[in-house]
Amino acid sequence: MARGDVTHVKVHYKGADEDFLVMVDSVEDYNKWLSDKSVPLAQVVSSFKVFTTRKQGAQGMLQGASKGELENEFGTSNEDEAVLKILEKGSLQEFEMTERQGRKNDSNGPYISR
């Protein structure tokens, strides 16, 4: 079974000290929310979790943002409010993970053509 071959969408916000990211479900839902704020956020974001890359730009390893980082950048430690600010002021980024094949259980030994 192949793994990967999916498209991920995130909103990147370049802060004063850190880069912040929020994962969204689709480009269409995000654009719909931008033009009509009555669209529920639960239909837009994948989770109400703010991530940071520890000053590695939009492509760094994702880690959960601490309450202190949120407070310093957004003036609140409430993740829901930070998500709103990131969605409003951030830039949309879409990336695709390519399909890859791999072994499922290495204990089965080498793969032999028969």
ABEGO torsion letter per residue (X at the ends): XBBEGBBBBBBBBBBAABBBBBBBABAAAAAAAAABAABBAAAABABABBBBAGGAEAABBBBBBBAAAAAAAAGBABAAAAAAAAAAABBBBBBBBBBBBBBABAAAEBBBBX
